[in-house]
Amino acid sequence: MTAPAGNIGRVLVDADQLAARVRELGTQVTNDYGGRRLLLVGVLKGAFVFMSDLAREIRLPVEIDFMAVSSYGASTQSNGVVRIVKDLDIDIAGRDVLLVEDIVDSGATMEYLLRFLGERQPASLAVCALLVREGAKTDNIDYVGFSVPSDFVVGYGLDVAEHYRELNTINVFEPATESSGLA
């Protein structure tokens, strides 16, 4: 797969800021769930790096499962239709579940996932999002890493067309414009 047309732009969140905030979130989750066994549910693919680091910062026994949803495809804009690509392997009924998301754009996908998982009767269901777009609906997000502007972002698990997940920072992605290739 060829890299998408565009450039990695400015750093929004550097590696030290990411590490510090993930530590803080891990401490918060540990305090909130003290003594309980927690199931972390990562939303693939973007949340895998964040969830891995977060799991190591939570000082409780955790189990891990993943689900995959699609609303972007290879685009930099959501098409608004949420599709479950991979469902959970673990039964969440009666479990304390923390849904771990890479980024919340409008909040529509998160609302869909909360309804979808809530129907399975977990003991509790909370959300931890690494990034939340300015202006996104956040009343159903319990833990937020950072607020980011409306720019498309990549790095630390977030991608565009499967590229740039490996970056250890959160960067703006600047898509090429039609005129940028013309001189």
Buried (B, 14 or more C-beta within 10 A) or exposed (E): EEEBEBEBBEBBBEBEBBEEBBBEBBEBBBEBBEEEEBBBBBBBBBBBBBBBBBBEBBEBEBEBBBBBBBBBEEEBEBEEEBEEEBEBEEEBEEBBBBBBBBBBBBBBBBBBBBEBBEEBEBEBBBBBBBBBBEEBBBEBBBBBBBEBEEBBBBBBBBBBBEBBBEBEBBBBBBEEEEEEEEE
